[in-house]
Amino acid sequence: MKKTILIILTVFILIFCACSDPILHLVSNEIEIKEPLISGSPTNFAALKGKIYVAGGQLINEKKKEYSHRLFEYTPGDGKWDTHDPNGIIISLAASNDYLYAIFDINGTGVLKRTNDLKTWIQVGDKENAQAVYFVNNHIFLCVKNINDYFYEIFYSGESSMILNEVGITMANTAFLNGVIFDGANYYICTNGGIYITSDPGVEPKIISGAVKTDYEDFFMGIIKVENAIASIARNGKLFEISSDAISEIASLNSGENIRFQVTSALAAYKNNKGSFLLFGIQDSAPSASSGFTYGYMEIKYNTQITEGIAWSLSGAIAGNQLSKPGSAGSLIDEASDTYDSTIGVNPIHDLFQAPDGILFASTQKNGVWSYREREDGNGGKTWQWNSEQK
């Protein structure tokens, strides 16, 4: 009887060790996560006169876990963060040539203000319920929710003006503004339900052919200029190249109609000694056996070289490359994929930003600002790795 029990126990231990090997491997590769300098749910990033800005929480009493809302200013090169008291809660940022713009949450409604000294904030326009703000080619674009009719309105203003004028897009329940790009001739206005084009914000924009989206899964989540091309990503993970008269799908996170991965609003281009990459935040609809739900971001490498006689396009630049998880072969990061899974990969990301000094910042949903930068590796050396931002 004892012999039988011993055999059963031996078999059980062997099975457990075999099954838990991936877990043990993950534990052995885990990095100690630090308390973030910028905590909570930070805003997007904005760049003004060589400095990087983001708003979020600052721990002011560790024992009582008390936080205060602050505006953080990063100086590329020396890695230094300075803090400023905006005297309010900021929910969105944008920067012009001379001003930092911010949407403040005032008694539950969003109000646009700006500053040129980080001390005095002046209200811009008289709109309430502001949701998002962007600055493009000397113009501010503001997304405002119309509470009475439950749709969004988009307004614009020149940097020298304090008056907001309506752009003229009022698609019911779909016109949330997710970004604006200027290509030197036209403004591309990206909303949930479509991408519009106009040569002048004062002229009513026209919908780009094929860019109307009415299904929640198809909504456009962001727009970006990559070299001389314009790209947009939809919630269902489809990547599009945008021209003045059409959109073209050039890649997808998912196969067929199976939508495992959805994207967030995080969209950025990143360059280092490994190449040029397009990054976008993801959220997983199904957990994996090794790491649970996958968040973080995906990347795709693109070629910046121009072939004589052939016009450069994003579709051509990504040819032969795959949308992949960081840490795989050819990735922009030095970390293994399982290390990525246990660090930034567990965090939903709503903004990504590369600073001029090469550091990649991520604004997470609830765990503060993270960064991919050189850090102590625990063995007396240094390596580039993801962790919460400390400096």
Buried (B, 14 or more C-beta within 10 A) or exposed (E): EEEEEEEEEEEEEEEEEEEEEEEEEBEEBEBEBEEBBBBBBBBBBBBBEEBBBBBBBBBEEEEEEEBEBBBBBBBBEEBEBEEBEBEBBBBBBBBBEEBBBBBBBEEEBBBBBBBEEBEEBEEBBEBBBBBBBBBBEEBBBBBBBEEEEEBBBBBBBEBEEEEBEBBBBBBEEBBBBBBBBBBEEBBBBBBBBBBBBBEEBEEEBEBBEBBEBEEEEBBBBBBBBBBEBBBBBBBBBBBBBBBBEEBEEBBBBBEEEEBEBBBBBBBBBBEBEEBBBBBBBBBBEEEEEEBEEBBBBBBBBBBEEEEEEEEBBBBBBBEEBEBBBBBEEEBBBBBBBBBBBBBBBBBBBBBBBBBEEBBBBBBBBEBBBBBBBEBEEEEEEEEBBBBBBBE
